[in-house]
Amino acid sequence: MPCHCTLPPLACTVKGLRETRDVKVSAAHPTLEAVAAHAGVSRATVSRVVNGTPGVRPELREKVKRSVAELGYVPNSAARSLVTRRTGAVAVVIAEPETRVFADPFFARQLRGISRELSANDLQLLLMLVEEEADYQRVGRYLAGGHVDGTLMFSLHANDPLRGIAAASGLPTVFGGRPWWPGWEQDDSLVYVDTDNRDGARRAVRHLAESGHRRIAVITGPLDQTSAVDRLAGYRDALGLAEPDPALQAHGDFTVDGGARAMAELLDRSPAPDAVFAGNDLMATGALRTLRARGLSVPEDVAVVGYDDLDPAAWADPPLTTVRQDIVRMGEIMARLLVRSLNDAEAPVSSVVIPSQLVVRGSA
């Protein structure tokens, strides 16, 4: 169609391009007003629904949500933060170096559960690792700086500064693993998620004893972590020991290499064990490696039981008897408890301990 405006041809063309661009931008980025018009409600009602503010009738809330979905409306995060005072982000702080976190499938599973639950609630995961002393200061500054709405912390060690950092930040916090700092049992505000490590270890060692083994050794994890302490306690419970026999205990630090070294130490002692409970699957894998290198058969010469039931347990040779803890579910529960606290500061939130299960395979 010919142009009848009074502008020069080039100016007319530029004007038309700008108008076309403006229409496309408006269609691509619908506003609150556009959603309100589409839903037939006020702009204020749309704002309350988008920001999660109570006081909107359920039928109107659903109407607005449908319009938001149909128009593809995306809230301005900066503007929404001013209204809600929320960042839409959660810090996940792991008290381990990156070499450990990215080598141990346990952490991947826990992060999978956390990420799944946070994503379902439109929250972003910010991962923070602790490798050296300066990292604690960095984490403390970040948490206190208003960058996140809450914190998930796990794999803490004894006397870990993260406990104090979490308290100083004033942020809702859920811990992964049973705490053990002084007075934790009397702290009603403390929330944690764990598996029943003591009972799981008890089941594993009883299985070995009931299978006829008499010299049952234990490879422990780091004894400044409650998971390792509780699994050692379960080992003692099953054997009726006040303290383990030093000749049947070795330290393995929750790594494959640590498990291999610990198994070698146990075999070099006399008499050698006829069974071993390793405090996690990685150490059990290391123990299997050493036994194979020494020409010993599993379970004929030495039976082996692990803990976690990570994917490599079923692929081991022989397949590893182990204690299953639902790590993904633990991560989901951690995130769910935190989200509940974020959505309602008065909502009752309690710690959760999930049961463990013995999985019998070929190694014991």
N, C-alpha and C positions, 0 to 999 in steps of 0.2 A: 504494500500500500504506500502511495507517495506521502511524503511528509509535508504538512501545511504549516509548520511553525516558522517563525521569523528568524531563527538562529541560522548561522552559517552551517553548511553541510557537516563539517567535522565536529563542530560543537553539538550539533543535533545528535550525531552518532554517539558521542561521549555521554550525552545526557541520557540517551536511551539505554546504553550499557549500564550506567549507574542505577537507573531505575530497575532494570532487570536484575542486577546484582542485589539490590536492596530487597526485592521480593524474595529472591532465593534465600538470602540470609535469614529473613524473617521466617520463612517456612522451615528452614533447617534448624532454627533456634527458637522454638515457641516460647513465649513469655508466660508469666503467671496470669496476665490478663487474658491471653489466648486460651489457657486451660480453664479459667473461670467462665469465659463465654461458652466454651465447648460443653462444660458440665452444667451450665446454668446456675452457677452459684457466685458468691462474691469473691473478690480477690483475697480478702482476709480469711475466708474459709479454706481456699486452696493453700494459703500460706500455713495455716494451722495443720492441715493434713500433711503437707510436705515436710514440715519440721517436727512432726510427731507430737504436736501439742494436743492434750486432751480437750474435751468439750465439744466435739463434733459428732453429730448423730451418726450411727453406723451406716445408714443408707446413703447419707451425703458423703461420708468418707469413701465408701466403695465407688460412688459415682465419680468422685474426683480421681481416685486411683485409676479408674478405667480411662478417663480422659488423659491423664498423665501418660499412660501406656500407649494409647492410640496416637497421641500427638508426638510422642517421643521426647517429652519435656525432661530436661536435665537440670536439677537445681544448681544454682551458683553456690559452690562450697564455701567461698569466703563470706558471702552474704548470710548463708545459713548459719555459719559459725558465730556470727555476731548475734544472731537471734537465739540460738540454742546454747551457746557457750560450749559447744562440742566440736572436736576436731575430726571425728570420724575415723580415728586411728587408735590402735592398741599396740603397746610395746611388748614384745616377747623377749625376755632377758634370760639367756642361758649362761650359767656360771661355768663355762668351759671354753677352751680355745677352739679356734676354727678347725684345727687339725683333728680334734676329737669329734666335734659336732658333725663334720662332713664325712667322717670315716665310720661312724656308728649308726647303723640303720634304725636304732631306737629313736634317735632324735628326728629323723625323717618321718617316722610314723606319728610321733607326737605332734609335730608341726603340721602334718596332713590333717589330723583331727581338729587342731586349733584353727587352721586356715579355712576348713570347710564350714565350721560354725560361724566364724567371723564374717565370711563372705555371705552366708545366708542372712546375716543381719546388717549387710551393707557397711561393714567395717573393714579397714585396711590393717594388715599385719606389718609391723615394723620390727625386724629382727636385730637384736643387739647381743653381741658376744663379749665375754670377759676373758682376757688373756693375761693382762698385767695390771699392776696397781693403778696406773693412770686411767685404765678403762673404767674403774669404779667412779672416779671423779667425772668422767665424761658422761656415764650413765646417769649419775646423780644430777648433773646440770641439765641434761635433756629432760628427764622426768619432771624436774621442778620448773621447767621453762614453759609449761602449758602446751607442749607439742602433741600430747596424747591424752586420751580420756581415761585410760586404765592400764594396768600392767599384769602380765602373766610371767611368773618367774619359776624356773625349775633347775634341777641339778645343783642346788646349793650345797656348800660344804660347811663344816663346823666353823663357827665364828665368822661366817661370811658377812661382809659389810652390806650386802644387798638387802638384808632384813631392815637395817636402819635407814638405808636409802629409800626403800619403799615407804616406810613410815613417815620420813621427812617430806616426801613428795605430796602426801595427803591424797594420793590417788587410790581408788579401789584396786585391790591387788588379790590375786589368787595364786597360791603356790602349788607347784607340782612336787609331790613327795612330802612325807611326814616331817614336820620341823622337829628340832630338838634343842632349841635354845632355852635358857632358863625361863620358867614361867609360861611357856607356850600353851600348856594345857589349861591354864586359867584365863587365857586371852580369848574372850568371846568373839572378838572381831576377826580373829584369824581364820582364814578359809584355805583349805588345801584339798588336793585330790591325789589319791595313791592307790596302789594295789596292796593286798594283804601279803606283804613280803615274807613275814615270819611264818604264816601258815603255808605258803607256797613252798618254802624251803623245807618245812617239816614234812610235807607230803613227799617231796623228792627223796629225802634221806630215808624216810620210812620205807619207801618203795625199794631202795637199795638193800636195806636191812632185811626186809621180808623176802628178798630174792636170794638170801643166803650169804651176803657179803658181810665180812667181819672187820676188815680194816678199811673203814670208809674215811677218806680224806676230804678236805674242803679247800677250795681255792677262793679266797675272799676278794671282794672289790675294795675300793678305798674306804677305810674304816673311819673317815671323817664325813661319810655320807650315810644317812639313815637307811637307805635301801640295803647297803652292804652290811651294816650293823644288824638290821632285822633279819637278814637271810642267815647270817652267822648264828644269831640267836635261835632260829628255827632248826638249824643243823644240830645245835646243842640239845634242844628240846627232844628231837627225834631219837637221839642216842642217850638221853638221860644224863648229860654231862653238865656239871657246874662250869667247867672250863674245858675247851678242846685240848686234846693232846698236841703239844707243840710239834711233834714229829709228823702229825697228820694235818698240819695247817700250813698253807703257803699263800703269799700275797700275789695277786695277779692284776690289779688296777683296772679291770673292766676292758682290757684290750686283748687282741689275739696274741701279740708278742708276749704280753704279760702272762697269759695263760700257758703259753708254751714254756716259758722259763720256770713258772711255778710247778708245772708238771714234771719237768726235769729235776727240780729240787726234790720233789717227793719221791721220784724213782731212785734217786741217789741215796736215799735214807734206807736204813735196814731195820726191820723188814719193810718192803715196799707195800703200798696200798693195793687192795684188790678192787677198789671202787673209788670214784671221786665225784663230789658235787661241786660244780663250778658256779660261781655267783652270777654269771650271765653267759649267753650263748657264744659271745666272742671269745671269752676265756676257755669255754668248752671246746671251741674249734681249735684254739691253740693247743689244748691238751691232746686232742686227737692227732694233731700234727706231730707232736713229740712222741706219742705212743707208736705211731706208724714208723717214725724214724728209728725208734729203738727195736723195731721188729716185734712189737707186742700186738696181740689181737684184741679187738673190742667187740663184744663185751667178755670174751672168754678169759682173757688175762686181766683186764681192768675194765670195769663198767664205768660209763660216763653219763652224767646228767647235767644239763644246763638250766638256764632261766631266761625267759622272755618269749620264746617261740618266734624268733625272727625268721624271715624267709629262708636264709641259708641253713637253718636247722634241718629242714626236710631234705635239703640237697646234700647234706654231709654224708660221708662214707665211714661207717654206717649212718643211716638217718638218726638224728639226735633225739634222745628222750629228754624232755625239757618241761619247764613250767610255763604255761601260757598266761601272759597278762595282756589284756586288751588295751594296747598302747594308744591306738587311734581313738578309741572311746574315751580314754582318760583325757586326751587333748580336747575332745569335743566337750566333755563335762567341764573342764577348766574354763573354756571360753564361754560356755552357757551360763555358768555361775557368775562370771564377770559381767556378761551382758545384762543379766537380771539386776545386778547391782547398779549398772549404769542407767538402766531404764527406770528404776525405782529404788532410790537410796534407802527407803524404809522396808523394802522387801526382805523377808527372812532368807538368809543364805547360810547353808551348813556345809561342813566338810563332807567329802564322799570317799569311802574306801571300797573298792570293788574286789570281788573274790578272784582267786587264781585257780588254775586248772592244770593238773598233771597230764601231759601228753606222752604216752609210752610209744617209743619207736625201737629201732634196732640196737641202740648203743647201751641199753640197760634194761 
